[in-house]
Amino acid sequence: GYYEGYKIGHVEAGLRTPNLYIPFPEEANRRLIDTLCSVLLAPTENARMALLNEGKDPEKIFVTGNTVVDAFLYTVEKARTHELPAPIADIETGKIVTITAHRRESWGEDLSKIAKALSELADKFPHFTFVFPVHLNPVVRESMLPILGGKENLRTIEPLGYLDFVALMSRSYLIMTDSGGIQEEAPSLGIPVLVMRDVTEREEGISAGCLKLVGTSTENIVREASMLIENRELHDRMSKAGNPYGDGKAAWRIANILERLLSGEGISDNEREDDRFYFKSC
């Protein structure tokens, strides 16, 4: 679009980590894209501030919430009554720990450390079922599957479709992930999330208390997951933190913003914090 002279808008503008190589290659891509944009649709106030700190024009920036939350809330209504697929259909709701791990920066030793943590947790909590839909990437499988076998309550399954996966999440007690999208989705369910990364571009959830950054150390992961399984008060506190990433109306706001801008009418300073154009986080 840039080479053809089109105006560009970036949904999810302003996500940042302090390291250009983490996550790779997403961090470099989004920094480059944001320099080309005529409209920057930031999901949160933190993302807006990151753009301002880089010298972006404040007139181009709008805080909308994240469209991933829109899609998630639409899907979760169906997912609550959706049956889990055969490999996990027998699992007791509320006794599930859902896991994902795949990030490129964790390939090799870090993924192996995560796998060791999952194995230890499965031994420590036999009354919970740990469900891990394993990414198809051979690097992920070679690093993790040899460590994860032989435990009845640790189920490594093929990747799930979105509806199946949301149904699994909605029945979970705890979610452990390195996924960006899941960090934004799970708080809408009131389910605590442990983020198995060293840094995250989604600091809002850390501040709100619905996410906890635990790194990739086997010891740290086991300790933090154990605390949430054993300490109901801590679990409840994280569950009630709310979702700072969206309220299900991001797409509506983006449509309102684009309609105004493309018509030439613009959006006045007084209107910029109106619900039609601005997401106020919890």
PyRosetta script that sets phi, psi and omega in degrees:
from pyrosetta import init, pose_from_sequence

init()
pose = pose_from_sequence("GYYEGYKIGHVEAGLRTPNLYIPFPEEANRRLIDTLCSVLLAPTENARMALLNEGKDPEKIFVTGNTVVDAFLYTVEKARTHELPAPIADIETGKIVTITAHRRESWGEDLSKIAKALSELADKFPHFTFVFPVHLNPVVRESMLPILGGKENLRTIEPLGYLDFVALMSRSYLIMTDSGGIQEEAPSLGIPVLVMRDVTEREEGISAGCLKLVGTSTENIVREASMLIENRELHDRMSKAGNPYGDGKAAWRIANILERLLSGEGISDNEREDDRFYFKSC")
pose.set_psi(1, -42.2)
pose.set_omega(1, 179.4)
pose.set_phi(2, -60.5)
pose.set_psi(2, -44.9)
pose.set_omega(2, -178.5)
pose.set_phi(3, -66.1)
pose.set_psi(3, -25.9)
pose.set_omega(3, 178.9)
pose.set_phi(4, -90.5)
pose.set_psi(4, -1.4)
pose.set_omega(4, 176.9)
pose.set_phi(5, 86.1)
pose.set_psi(5, 13.9)
pose.set_omega(5, 179.3)
pose.set_phi(6, -79.9)
pose.set_psi(6, 151.5)
pose.set_omega(6, 170.4)
pose.set_phi(7, -73.4)
pose.set_psi(7, 142.7)
pose.set_omega(7, -174.7)
pose.set_phi(8, -120.2)
pose.set_psi(8, 136.9)
pose.set_omega(8, 171.7)
pose.set_phi(9, -118.4)
pose.set_psi(9, 145.1)
pose.set_omega(9, -179.2)
pose.set_phi(10, -118.8)
pose.set_psi(10, 110.6)
pose.set_omega(10, 171.2)
pose.set_phi(11, -78.4)
pose.set_psi(11, 131.3)
pose.set_omega(11, -175.8)
pose.set_phi(12, 78.9)
pose.set_psi(12, 31.8)
pose.set_omega(12, 177.1)
pose.set_phi(13, -69.1)
pose.set_psi(13, 147.4)
pose.set_omega(13, 171.3)
pose.set_phi(14, 92.5)
pose.set_psi(14, -0.4)
pose.set_omega(14, 174.2)
pose.set_phi(15, -68.2)
pose.set_psi(15, 132.5)
pose.set_omega(15, -176.1)
pose.set_phi(16, -145.3)
pose.set_psi(16, 145.2)
pose.set_omega(16, 161.8)
pose.set_phi(17, -116.8)
pose.set_psi(17, 166.0)
pose.set_omega(17, 179.1)
pose.set_phi(18, -75.9)
pose.set_psi(18, -5.3)
pose.set_omega(18, -175.3)
pose.set_phi(19, -118.2)
pose.set_psi(19, 120.5)
pose.set_omega(19, -178.0)
pose.set_phi(20, -60.6)
pose.set_psi(20, -20.4)
pose.set_omega(20, -176.1)
pose.set_phi(21, -103.0)
pose.set_psi(21, 2.2)
pose.set_omega(21, 179.6)
pose.set_phi(22, -133.1)
pose.set_psi(22, 116.4)
pose.set_omega(22, -4.9)
pose.set_phi(23, -77.0)
pose.set_psi(23, 152.7)
pose.set_omega(23, -177.8)
pose.set_phi(24, -109.7)
pose.set_psi(24, 130.6)
pose.set_omega(24, 0.9)
pose.set_phi(25, -96.8)
pose.set_psi(25, 11.9)
pose.set_omega(25, -171.1)
pose.set_phi(26, -58.6)
pose.set_psi(26, -40.2)
pose.set_omega(26, -175.3)
pose.set_phi(27, -61.0)
pose.set_psi(27, -46.3)
pose.set_omega(27, 178.9)
pose.set_phi(28, -65.8)
pose.set_psi(28, -41.3)
pose.set_omega(28, -178.3)
pose.set_phi(29, -60.1)
pose.set_psi(29, -47.1)
pose.set_omega(29, -175.2)
pose.set_phi(30, -72.5)
pose.set_psi(30, -31.8)
pose.set_omega(30, 175.7)
pose.set_phi(31, -64.5)
pose.set_psi(31, -40.7)
pose.set_omega(31, 178.7)
pose.set_phi(32, -65.7)
pose.set_psi(32, -47.1)
pose.set_omega(32, -177.5)
pose.set_phi(33, -59.2)
pose.set_psi(33, -41.2)
pose.set_omega(33, -176.2)
pose.set_phi(34, -65.0)
pose.set_psi(34, -23.0)
pose.set_omega(34, 177.1)
pose.set_phi(35, -75.5)
pose.set_psi(35, -16.4)
pose.set_omega(35, -175.7)
pose.set_phi(36, -97.6)
pose.set_psi(36, -5.2)
pose.set_omega(36, -165.6)
pose.set_phi(37, -88.9)
pose.set_psi(37, 146.2)
pose.set_omega(37, 171.4)
pose.set_phi(38, -90.4)
pose.set_psi(38, -24.5)
pose.set_omega(38, 176.3)
pose.set_phi(39, -139.5)
pose.set_psi(39, 131.4)
pose.set_omega(39, -176.3)
pose.set_phi(40, -114.4)
pose.set_psi(40, 109.9)
pose.set_omega(40, -174.8)
pose.set_phi(41, -99.0)
pose.set_psi(41, 87.1)
pose.set_omega(41, -175.8)
pose.set_phi(42, -78.5)
pose.set_psi(42, 138.2)
pose.set_omega(42, -179.2)
pose.set_phi(43, -74.5)
pose.set_psi(43, -27.6)
pose.set_omega(43, -174.7)
pose.set_phi(44, -142.5)
pose.set_psi(44, 168.3)
pose.set_omega(44, 177.1)
pose.set_phi(45, -64.2)
pose.set_psi(45, -36.2)
pose.set_omega(45, 176.2)
pose.set_phi(46, -59.0)
pose.set_psi(46, -42.5)
pose.set_omega(46, 179.1)
pose.set_phi(47, -65.1)
pose.set_psi(47, -39.5)
pose.set_omega(47, 176.4)
pose.set_phi(48, -60.4)
pose.set_psi(48, -43.7)
pose.set_omega(48, -179.5)
pose.set_phi(49, -65.0)
pose.set_psi(49, -36.1)
pose.set_omega(49, 176.9)
pose.set_phi(50, -61.4)
pose.set_psi(50, -41.0)
pose.set_omega(50, 178.8)
pose.set_phi(51, -67.0)
pose.set_psi(51, -42.1)
pose.set_omega(51, 178.0)
pose.set_phi(52, -63.5)
pose.set_psi(52, -39.3)
pose.set_omega(52, 179.6)
pose.set_phi(53, -65.7)
pose.set_psi(53, -22.6)
pose.set_omega(53, 175.8)
pose.set_phi(54, -88.3)
pose.set_psi(54, 0.4)
pose.set_omega(54, 177.6)
pose.set_phi(55, 88.4)
pose.set_psi(55, 15.6)
pose.set_omega(55, 178.8)
pose.set_phi(56, -70.2)
pose.set_psi(56, 149.1)
pose.set_omega(56, -179.2)
pose.set_phi(57, -65.2)
pose.set_psi(57, 119.1)
pose.set_omega(57, -178.5)
pose.set_phi(58, -61.1)
pose.set_psi(58, -24.5)
pose.set_omega(58, 179.3)
pose.set_phi(59, -68.5)
pose.set_psi(59, -20.1)
pose.set_omega(59, -179.0)
pose.set_phi(60, -89.4)
pose.set_psi(60, -8.8)
pose.set_omega(60, -169.4)
pose.set_phi(61, -103.2)
pose.set_psi(61, 132.1)
pose.set_omega(61, 176.1)
pose.set_phi(62, -134.3)
pose.set_psi(62, 138.9)
pose.set_omega(62, 178.9)
pose.set_phi(63, -98.8)
pose.set_psi(63, 115.7)
pose.set_omega(63, -170.0)
pose.set_phi(64, -115.7)
pose.set_psi(64, -12.0)
pose.set_omega(64, -161.8)
pose.set_phi(65, 82.0)
pose.set_psi(65, 171.8)
pose.set_omega(65, -175.7)
pose.set_phi(66, -103.3)
pose.set_psi(66, 132.7)
pose.set_omega(66, -179.3)
pose.set_phi(67, -64.9)
pose.set_psi(67, -21.1)
pose.set_omega(67, 177.9)
pose.set_phi(68, -63.0)
pose.set_psi(68, -31.8)
pose.set_omega(68, 177.6)
pose.set_phi(69, -70.1)
pose.set_psi(69, -37.1)
pose.set_omega(69, 174.8)
pose.set_phi(70, -55.8)
pose.set_psi(70, -52.6)
pose.set_omega(70, -177.6)
pose.set_phi(71, -63.2)
pose.set_psi(71, -38.4)
pose.set_omega(71, -178.4)
pose.set_phi(72, -66.0)
pose.set_psi(72, -46.9)
pose.set_omega(72, -178.6)
pose.set_phi(73, -64.5)
pose.set_psi(73, -34.0)
pose.set_omega(73, 175.8)
pose.set_phi(74, -64.1)
pose.set_psi(74, -42.3)
pose.set_omega(74, -175.8)
pose.set_phi(75, -76.5)
pose.set_psi(75, -34.6)
pose.set_omega(75, -171.7)
pose.set_phi(76, -66.0)
pose.set_psi(76, -27.4)
pose.set_omega(76, 177.2)
pose.set_phi(77, -63.3)
pose.set_psi(77, -39.2)
pose.set_omega(77, 176.1)
pose.set_phi(78, -72.8)
pose.set_psi(78, -35.8)
pose.set_omega(78, -173.1)
pose.set_phi(79, -68.0)
pose.set_psi(79, -28.5)
pose.set_omega(79, -176.0)
pose.set_phi(80, -63.0)
pose.set_psi(80, -28.4)
pose.set_omega(80, 179.3)
pose.set_phi(81, -109.8)
pose.set_psi(81, 5.0)
pose.set_omega(81, -178.4)
pose.set_phi(82, -81.7)
pose.set_psi(82, 131.7)
pose.set_omega(82, 179.5)
pose.set_phi(83, -73.5)
pose.set_psi(83, 140.3)
pose.set_omega(83, 176.0)
pose.set_phi(84, -68.9)
pose.set_psi(84, 149.3)
pose.set_omega(84, -179.6)
pose.set_phi(85, -67.2)
pose.set_psi(85, 164.0)
pose.set_omega(85, -170.3)
pose.set_phi(86, -49.5)
pose.set_psi(86, -44.4)
pose.set_omega(86, -175.4)
pose.set_phi(87, -62.2)
pose.set_psi(87, -19.2)
pose.set_omega(87, -176.4)
pose.set_phi(88, -132.9)
pose.set_psi(88, 15.4)
pose.set_omega(88, -175.2)
pose.set_phi(89, -65.8)
pose.set_psi(89, -21.8)
pose.set_omega(89, -174.8)
pose.set_phi(90, -91.6)
pose.set_psi(90, 0.8)
pose.set_omega(90, -173.0)
pose.set_phi(91, -78.2)
pose.set_psi(91, 140.5)
pose.set_omega(91, -178.8)
pose.set_phi(92, -75.0)
pose.set_psi(92, 124.6)
pose.set_omega(92, 176.9)
pose.set_phi(93, -59.0)
pose.set_psi(93, 137.9)
pose.set_omega(93, 180.0)
pose.set_phi(94, 87.3)
pose.set_psi(94, -6.2)
pose.set_omega(94, 176.4)
pose.set_phi(95, -118.8)
pose.set_psi(95, 30.1)
pose.set_omega(95, -175.4)
pose.set_phi(96, -114.1)
pose.set_psi(96, 135.2)
pose.set_omega(96, 167.4)
pose.set_phi(97, -113.3)
pose.set_psi(97, 116.7)
pose.set_omega(97, -179.3)
pose.set_phi(98, -95.5)
pose.set_psi(98, 136.5)
pose.set_omega(98, -173.2)
pose.set_phi(99, -130.4)
pose.set_psi(99, 138.6)
pose.set_omega(99, 164.0)
pose.set_phi(100, -136.4)
pose.set_psi(100, 147.3)
pose.set_omega(100, 177.3)
pose.set_phi(101, -159.1)
pose.set_psi(101, 127.4)
pose.set_omega(101, -177.6)
pose.set_phi(102, -162.4)
pose.set_psi(102, -6.9)
pose.set_omega(102, -166.2)
pose.set_phi(103, -60.5)
pose.set_psi(103, 141.0)
pose.set_omega(103, -177.3)
pose.set_phi(104, -58.9)
pose.set_psi(104, -39.0)
pose.set_omega(104, -177.4)
pose.set_phi(105, -69.2)
pose.set_psi(105, -11.0)
pose.set_omega(105, 177.8)
pose.set_phi(106, -101.0)
pose.set_psi(106, -1.5)
pose.set_omega(106, -177.0)
pose.set_phi(107, -54.8)
pose.set_psi(107, 140.2)
pose.set_omega(107, 177.8)
pose.set_phi(108, 92.0)
pose.set_psi(108, -123.7)
pose.set_omega(108, -171.2)
pose.set_phi(109, -60.2)
pose.set_psi(109, -42.4)
pose.set_omega(109, -177.0)
pose.set_phi(110, -64.9)
pose.set_psi(110, -40.6)
pose.set_omega(110, 176.7)
pose.set_phi(111, -64.1)
pose.set_psi(111, -37.1)
pose.set_omega(111, 177.1)
pose.set_phi(112, -64.2)
pose.set_psi(112, -38.6)
pose.set_omega(112, 178.2)
pose.set_phi(113, -66.5)
pose.set_psi(113, -38.7)
pose.set_omega(113, 176.2)
pose.set_phi(114, -62.7)
pose.set_psi(114, -44.2)
pose.set_omega(114, 179.7)
pose.set_phi(115, -60.9)
pose.set_psi(115, -41.7)
pose.set_omega(115, 178.1)
pose.set_phi(116, -62.1)
pose.set_psi(116, -38.3)
pose.set_omega(116, 178.0)
pose.set_phi(117, -63.7)
pose.set_psi(117, -42.7)
pose.set_omega(117, 179.6)
pose.set_phi(118, -63.5)
pose.set_psi(118, -40.7)
pose.set_omega(118, 178.6)
pose.set_phi(119, -62.5)
pose.set_psi(119, -43.5)
pose.set_omega(119, 178.5)
pose.set_phi(120, -64.3)
pose.set_psi(120, -40.8)
pose.set_omega(120, -179.5)
pose.set_phi(121, -65.8)
pose.set_psi(121, -38.9)
pose.set_omega(121, 178.0)
pose.set_phi(122, -62.4)
pose.set_psi(122, -38.6)
pose.set_omega(122, 176.6)
pose.set_phi(123, -67.9)
pose.set_psi(123, -38.6)
pose.set_omega(123, -174.6)
pose.set_phi(124, -74.1)
pose.set_psi(124, -31.2)
pose.set_omega(124, -175.3)
pose.set_phi(125, -127.0)
pose.set_psi(125, 74.0)
pose.set_omega(125, -175.8)
pose.set_phi(126, -66.8)
pose.set_psi(126, -17.2)
pose.set_omega(126, 179.7)
pose.set_phi(127, -84.6)
pose.set_psi(127, -3.7)
pose.set_omega(127, 173.1)
pose.set_phi(128, -105.2)
pose.set_psi(128, 150.2)
pose.set_omega(128, 173.2)
pose.set_phi(129, -108.9)
pose.set_psi(129, 126.4)
pose.set_omega(129, -179.8)
pose.set_phi(130, -99.5)
pose.set_psi(130, 117.1)
pose.set_omega(130, -174.6)
pose.set_phi(131, -111.8)
pose.set_psi(131, 122.6)
pose.set_omega(131, -175.4)
pose.set_phi(132, -127.9)
pose.set_psi(132, 96.0)
pose.set_omega(132, 170.2)
pose.set_phi(133, -70.4)
pose.set_psi(133, 112.4)
pose.set_omega(133, -168.8)
pose.set_phi(134, -87.1)
pose.set_psi(134, 129.5)
pose.set_omega(134, 178.3)
pose.set_phi(135, -56.5)
pose.set_psi(135, 147.4)
pose.set_omega(135, -176.7)
pose.set_phi(136, -74.8)
pose.set_psi(136, -13.9)
pose.set_omega(136, -178.3)
pose.set_phi(137, -60.0)
pose.set_psi(137, 127.0)
pose.set_omega(137, -178.7)
pose.set_phi(138, -58.6)
pose.set_psi(138, -32.1)
pose.set_omega(138, 179.6)
pose.set_phi(139, -63.3)
pose.set_psi(139, -42.5)
pose.set_omega(139, 178.6)
pose.set_phi(140, -63.9)
pose.set_psi(140, -46.7)
pose.set_omega(140, -176.3)
pose.set_phi(141, -65.8)
pose.set_psi(141, -41.7)
pose.set_omega(141, -179.0)
pose.set_phi(142, -67.9)
pose.set_psi(142, -30.5)
pose.set_omega(142, -179.5)
pose.set_phi(143, -78.0)
pose.set_psi(143, -27.7)
pose.set_omega(143, -167.5)
pose.set_phi(144, -115.1)
pose.set_psi(144, -42.6)
pose.set_omega(144, -171.8)
pose.set_phi(145, -59.9)
pose.set_psi(145, -39.0)
pose.set_omega(145, 178.9)
pose.set_phi(146, -60.9)
pose.set_psi(146, -24.2)
pose.set_omega(146, -178.6)
pose.set_phi(147, -87.4)
pose.set_psi(147, -22.5)
pose.set_omega(147, -167.8)
pose.set_phi(148, -98.1)
pose.set_psi(148, -1.9)
pose.set_omega(148, -174.5)
pose.set_phi(149, -79.0)
pose.set_psi(149, 162.6)
pose.set_omega(149, 168.9)
pose.set_phi(150, 83.0)
pose.set_psi(150, 14.7)
pose.set_omega(150, 179.2)
pose.set_phi(151, -122.7)
pose.set_psi(151, 123.1)
pose.set_omega(151, -175.3)
pose.set_phi(152, -62.5)
pose.set_psi(152, -33.5)
pose.set_omega(152, -176.5)
pose.set_phi(153, -97.7)
pose.set_psi(153, 14.5)
pose.set_omega(153, 173.0)
pose.set_phi(154, -123.7)
pose.set_psi(154, 102.4)
pose.set_omega(154, -172.8)
pose.set_phi(155, -104.5)
pose.set_psi(155, 114.2)
pose.set_omega(155, 173.1)
pose.set_phi(156, -94.7)
pose.set_psi(156, 119.3)
pose.set_omega(156, -175.4)
pose.set_phi(157, -125.8)
pose.set_psi(157, 167.8)
pose.set_omega(157, 176.6)
pose.set_phi(158, -69.2)
pose.set_psi(158, 157.3)
pose.set_omega(158, 178.8)
pose.set_phi(159, -55.0)
pose.set_psi(159, 144.9)
pose.set_omega(159, -178.4)
pose.set_phi(160, -100.0)
pose.set_psi(160, 153.3)
pose.set_omega(160, 167.9)
pose.set_phi(161, -65.9)
pose.set_psi(161, 165.3)
pose.set_omega(161, -172.4)
pose.set_phi(162, -61.9)
pose.set_psi(162, -45.7)
pose.set_omega(162, -179.1)
pose.set_phi(163, -62.6)
pose.set_psi(163, -43.5)
pose.set_omega(163, 177.3)
pose.set_phi(164, -60.9)
pose.set_psi(164, -41.7)
pose.set_omega(164, -177.2)
pose.set_phi(165, -69.6)
pose.set_psi(165, -40.1)
pose.set_omega(165, 177.2)
pose.set_phi(166, -64.6)
pose.set_psi(166, -37.7)
pose.set_omega(166, 176.0)
pose.set_phi(167, -61.5)
pose.set_psi(167, -40.8)
pose.set_omega(167, 176.7)
pose.set_phi(168, -64.0)
pose.set_psi(168, -47.5)
pose.set_omega(168, 178.7)
pose.set_phi(169, -57.2)
pose.set_psi(169, -43.9)
pose.set_omega(169, -174.8)
pose.set_phi(170, -66.2)
pose.set_psi(170, -18.4)
pose.set_omega(170, 179.5)
pose.set_phi(171, -99.6)
pose.set_psi(171, 4.9)
pose.set_omega(171, -172.3)
pose.set_phi(172, -89.1)
pose.set_psi(172, 156.2)
pose.set_omega(172, 173.0)
pose.set_phi(173, -92.8)
pose.set_psi(173, -31.4)
pose.set_omega(173, -175.6)
pose.set_phi(174, -152.2)
pose.set_psi(174, 145.6)
pose.set_omega(174, 176.2)
pose.set_phi(175, -123.1)
pose.set_psi(175, 132.9)
pose.set_omega(175, 178.4)
pose.set_phi(176, -122.7)
pose.set_psi(176, 124.1)
pose.set_omega(176, -170.0)
pose.set_phi(177, -155.4)
pose.set_psi(177, 162.2)
pose.set_omega(177, 165.7)
pose.set_phi(178, -117.6)
pose.set_psi(178, 11.6)
pose.set_omega(178, -177.6)
pose.set_phi(179, -81.9)
pose.set_psi(179, 137.1)
pose.set_omega(179, 175.1)
pose.set_phi(180, -69.7)
pose.set_psi(180, -45.7)
pose.set_omega(180, -177.5)
pose.set_phi(181, -61.0)
pose.set_psi(181, -40.8)
pose.set_omega(181, -179.0)
pose.set_phi(182, -66.3)
pose.set_psi(182, -33.0)
pose.set_omega(182, 175.2)
pose.set_phi(183, -58.7)
pose.set_psi(183, -32.9)
pose.set_omega(183, -178.8)
pose.set_phi(184, -85.9)
pose.set_psi(184, -28.0)
pose.set_omega(184, -175.1)
pose.set_phi(185, -84.7)
pose.set_psi(185, -49.4)
pose.set_omega(185, -169.6)
pose.set_phi(186, -58.5)
pose.set_psi(186, -35.0)
pose.set_omega(186, 179.1)
pose.set_phi(187, -58.8)
pose.set_psi(187, -25.2)
pose.set_omega(187, 177.0)
pose.set_phi(188, -67.6)
pose.set_psi(188, -19.8)
pose.set_omega(188, 177.8)
pose.set_phi(189, -90.7)
pose.set_psi(189, -10.6)
pose.set_omega(189, -174.4)
pose.set_phi(190, 71.0)
pose.set_psi(190, 37.0)
pose.set_omega(190, 179.9)
pose.set_phi(191, -118.1)
pose.set_psi(191, 125.7)
pose.set_omega(191, 179.7)
pose.set_phi(192, -61.3)
pose.set_psi(192, 148.0)
pose.set_omega(192, -179.7)
pose.set_phi(193, -126.4)
pose.set_psi(193, 127.2)
pose.set_omega(193, 169.3)
pose.set_phi(194, -99.7)
pose.set_psi(194, 123.7)
pose.set_omega(194, -175.9)
pose.set_phi(195, -97.2)
pose.set_psi(195, 111.8)
pose.set_omega(195, -175.8)
pose.set_phi(196, -89.8)
pose.set_psi(196, 65.6)
pose.set_omega(196, 177.1)
pose.set_phi(197, -144.3)
pose.set_psi(197, 162.5)
pose.set_omega(197, 178.2)
pose.set_phi(198, -85.7)
pose.set_psi(198, -27.2)
pose.set_omega(198, 176.3)
pose.set_phi(199, -138.7)
pose.set_psi(199, 156.8)
pose.set_omega(199, 174.1)
pose.set_phi(200, -139.5)
pose.set_psi(200, 145.0)
pose.set_omega(200, 175.3)
pose.set_phi(201, -86.6)
pose.set_psi(201, 5.4)
pose.set_omega(201, -177.6)
pose.set_phi(202, -117.5)
pose.set_psi(202, 63.3)
pose.set_omega(202, -175.7)
pose.set_phi(203, -67.7)
pose.set_psi(203, -21.1)
pose.set_omega(203, -177.1)
pose.set_phi(204, -57.6)
pose.set_psi(204, -39.5)
pose.set_omega(204, -179.6)
pose.set_phi(205, -68.6)
pose.set_psi(205, -32.5)
pose.set_omega(205, 176.1)
pose.set_phi(206, -65.3)
pose.set_psi(206, -47.0)
pose.set_omega(206, -179.3)
pose.set_phi(207, -64.6)
pose.set_psi(207, -39.5)
pose.set_omega(207, -178.9)
pose.set_phi(208, -70.6)
pose.set_psi(208, -27.8)
pose.set_omega(208, 179.2)
pose.set_phi(209, 98.5)
pose.set_psi(209, 6.0)
pose.set_omega(209, 178.4)
pose.set_phi(210, -88.5)
pose.set_psi(210, -16.8)
pose.set_omega(210, 176.9)
pose.set_phi(211, -121.0)
pose.set_psi(211, 154.0)
pose.set_omega(211, 170.0)
pose.set_phi(212, -136.0)
pose.set_psi(212, 127.9)
pose.set_omega(212, 179.6)
pose.set_phi(213, -83.6)
pose.set_psi(213, 119.4)
pose.set_omega(213, -173.4)
pose.set_phi(214, -119.1)
pose.set_psi(214, -3.0)
pose.set_omega(214, 179.6)
pose.set_phi(215, 73.1)
pose.set_psi(215, -162.6)
pose.set_omega(215, -177.8)
pose.set_phi(216, -117.5)
pose.set_psi(216, 7.9)
pose.set_omega(216, 177.4)
pose.set_phi(217, -68.6)
pose.set_psi(217, 130.6)
pose.set_omega(217, 177.7)
pose.set_phi(218, -55.0)
pose.set_psi(218, -47.1)
pose.set_omega(218, -177.7)
pose.set_phi(219, -61.0)
pose.set_psi(219, -46.0)
pose.set_omega(219, -178.9)
pose.set_phi(220, -63.5)
pose.set_psi(220, -44.8)
pose.set_omega(220, -177.9)
pose.set_phi(221, -62.1)
pose.set_psi(221, -46.3)
pose.set_omega(221, 179.9)
pose.set_phi(222, -62.3)
pose.set_psi(222, -43.8)
pose.set_omega(222, -178.5)
pose.set_phi(223, -62.9)
pose.set_psi(223, -48.2)
pose.set_omega(223, -175.3)
pose.set_phi(224, -69.9)
pose.set_psi(224, -39.5)
pose.set_omega(224, 177.5)
pose.set_phi(225, -66.5)
pose.set_psi(225, -40.4)
pose.set_omega(225, 179.0)
pose.set_phi(226, -61.2)
pose.set_psi(226, -40.8)
pose.set_omega(226, 179.4)
pose.set_phi(227, -61.0)
pose.set_psi(227, -41.2)
pose.set_omega(227, -178.8)
pose.set_phi(228, -72.1)
pose.set_psi(228, -33.0)
pose.set_omega(228, 178.2)
pose.set_phi(229, -74.1)
pose.set_psi(229, -37.0)
pose.set_omega(229, -174.8)
pose.set_phi(230, -89.2)
pose.set_psi(230, -25.3)
pose.set_omega(230, -174.1)
pose.set_phi(231, -110.2)
pose.set_psi(231, 96.8)
pose.set_omega(231, -176.4)
pose.set_phi(232, -64.5)
pose.set_psi(232, -34.3)
pose.set_omega(232, 179.8)
pose.set_phi(233, -63.1)
pose.set_psi(233, -44.1)
pose.set_omega(233, 177.5)
pose.set_phi(234, -63.2)
pose.set_psi(234, -43.7)
pose.set_omega(234, 178.9)
pose.set_phi(235, -59.9)
pose.set_psi(235, -45.9)
pose.set_omega(235, -178.6)
pose.set_phi(236, -64.4)
pose.set_psi(236, -37.8)
pose.set_omega(236, -179.7)
pose.set_phi(237, -63.1)
pose.set_psi(237, -44.4)
pose.set_omega(237, 177.5)
pose.set_phi(238, -67.2)
pose.set_psi(238, -35.7)
pose.set_omega(238, -177.5)
pose.set_phi(239, -64.5)
pose.set_psi(239, -31.2)
pose.set_omega(239, -174.1)
pose.set_phi(240, -94.0)
pose.set_psi(240, 7.6)
pose.set_omega(240, -173.9)
pose.set_phi(241, -70.6)
pose.set_psi(241, -22.3)
pose.set_omega(241, -178.0)
pose.set_phi(242, 86.0)
pose.set_psi(242, 173.5)
pose.set_omega(242, -177.9)
pose.set_phi(243, -109.2)
pose.set_psi(243, 110.8)
pose.set_omega(243, -179.2)
pose.set_phi(244, -81.5)
pose.set_psi(244, 1.4)
pose.set_omega(244, -171.8)
pose.set_phi(245, -100.4)
pose.set_psi(245, -12.1)
pose.set_omega(245, -179.6)
pose.set_phi(246, 169.1)
pose.set_psi(246, 164.9)
pose.set_omega(246, -178.9)
pose.set_phi(247, -126.4)
pose.set_psi(247, 11.7)
pose.set_omega(247, 179.7)
pose.set_phi(248, 90.4)
pose.set_psi(248, 3.9)
pose.set_omega(248, -176.2)
pose.set_phi(249, -118.7)
pose.set_psi(249, 17.2)
pose.set_omega(249, -177.2)
pose.set_phi(250, -63.4)
pose.set_psi(250, -45.3)
pose.set_omega(250, -178.5)
pose.set_phi(251, -62.2)
pose.set_psi(251, -39.7)
pose.set_omega(251, 177.0)
pose.set_phi(252, -60.6)
pose.set_psi(252, -44.7)
pose.set_omega(252, 179.0)
pose.set_phi(253, -64.4)
pose.set_psi(253, -43.6)
pose.set_omega(253, -179.8)
pose.set_phi(254, -60.6)
pose.set_psi(254, -42.8)
pose.set_omega(254, 178.0)
pose.set_phi(255, -62.0)
pose.set_psi(255, -41.8)
pose.set_omega(255, 178.4)
pose.set_phi(256, -62.4)
pose.set_psi(256, -44.1)
pose.set_omega(256, -179.3)
pose.set_phi(257, -63.2)
pose.set_psi(257, -49.2)
pose.set_omega(257, -177.6)
pose.set_phi(258, -64.9)
pose.set_psi(258, -37.9)
pose.set_omega(258, 178.5)
pose.set_phi(259, -60.5)
pose.set_psi(259, -44.7)
pose.set_omega(259, 179.0)
pose.set_phi(260, -65.1)
pose.set_psi(260, -46.9)
pose.set_omega(260, -175.8)
pose.set_phi(261, -67.7)
pose.set_psi(261, -42.1)
pose.set_omega(261, -177.6)
pose.set_phi(262, -71.6)
pose.set_psi(262, -25.4)
pose.set_omega(262, 177.5)
pose.set_phi(263, -78.4)
pose.set_psi(263, -13.0)
pose.set_omega(263, -177.2)
pose.set_phi(264, 86.6)
pose.set_psi(264, -2.1)
pose.set_omega(264, -177.7)
pose.set_phi(265, -72.3)
pose.set_psi(265, -36.3)
pose.set_omega(265, -179.3)
pose.set_phi(266, 75.8)
pose.set_psi(266, 178.2)
pose.set_omega(266, -179.4)
pose.set_phi(267, -129.1)
pose.set_psi(267, 121.9)
pose.set_omega(267, -176.2)
pose.set_phi(268, -72.7)
pose.set_psi(268, 162.3)
pose.set_omega(268, 177.9)
pose.set_phi(269, -59.8)
pose.set_psi(269, -37.1)
pose.set_omega(269, -179.9)
pose.set_phi(270, -66.4)
pose.set_psi(270, -27.1)
pose.set_omega(270, -177.8)
pose.set_phi(271, -87.5)
pose.set_psi(271, -15.2)
pose.set_omega(271, -170.0)
pose.set_phi(272, -63.0)
pose.set_psi(272, -24.1)
pose.set_omega(272, 178.0)
pose.set_phi(273, -105.1)
pose.set_psi(273, 12.7)
pose.set_omega(273, 172.1)
pose.set_phi(274, -71.4)
pose.set_psi(274, 146.6)
pose.set_omega(274, -177.9)
pose.set_phi(275, -57.3)
pose.set_psi(275, -25.4)
pose.set_omega(275, 179.4)
pose.set_phi(276, -66.1)
pose.set_psi(276, -24.5)
pose.set_omega(276, -173.5)
pose.set_phi(277, -126.3)
pose.set_psi(277, -3.8)
pose.set_omega(277, -171.0)
pose.set_phi(278, -142.2)
pose.set_psi(278, 131.7)
pose.set_omega(278, 174.5)
pose.set_phi(279, -97.8)
pose.set_psi(279, 121.7)
pose.set_omega(279, 175.8)
pose.set_phi(280, -99.1)
pose.set_psi(280, 115.0)
pose.set_omega(280, -175.4)
pose.set_phi(281, -69.5)
pose.set_psi(281, 157.2)
pose.set_omega(281, 176.5)
pose.set_phi(282, -69.6)
pose.dump_pdb("model.pdb")
